[in-house]
């Protein structure tokens, strides 16, 4: 119920004529947002303490989500740096996870295309999503579906570049969070999960679910060639948006 109320309040805030309320997506503190709503609406908390308590409960998932998106955007801006040992360790872990029996011959080599990078140095492919894109891909790779996704990417007719596809889906996820549709996923999870705190792991899980779903969606549509990729990605984004207005606006975790 609270998730539905949170979604409804988001719509009301977005449609408000008050700039302070329209900018609710920038507020990460529940007390601040609740205070703003009551002040703008002329509601005095001391006169209606029950409303004050209730509105805070409903606004809390919204502020948690705002904080999560803010953190993700900050991580996205962290540029992959070949001189950063942590970044390099994550990249090597990705290779070892997807190719445990195939040692990488060199840091810069043609073999990176096996797991779906475009060139001999994957660092250049993370420019759009930064280290956040790498962490999302690594999280997916560690799941059971990571191996099946890599296998599917090598399909003789409907193959695709797994790493590049993951980065594209991560970009789509952030876009749909910032524009609105995917917010319902987290408002639903935040409440049905016992009002737990949202973390970056929740974003990694959603990215894995979206990537897993997209791979099936893409190959089911039997693309004539890889040049149709962006068309199918756009169509997938529309499907995701439709899912977010269903009775269960949520993607289940994948194994």
Buried (B, 14 or more C-beta within 10 A) or exposed (E): EBBBBBBEBBEEBEEBEEEBBEBBBEBBEBEEBBBBBBEEEEBEBEEEEEBBEBBBBBBBBBBBBBBBBEBBBEBBEBEBBBEEEEBBEBBEBBBBBBBEEEEBEEBEEEBBBBBBBEEBBBBEBBEEBBBBBBBBBBBBBBBEBBBEBBEBBEEEEBBBBBBBBBBBBBBBBBEBBBEBBBBBBBBBBBBEEEEEEBEBEBBBBBBBBBBBBBBEBBBEBEBEEEEBBEEBBEEBBEEBBEBBEEEEBBBEEBE
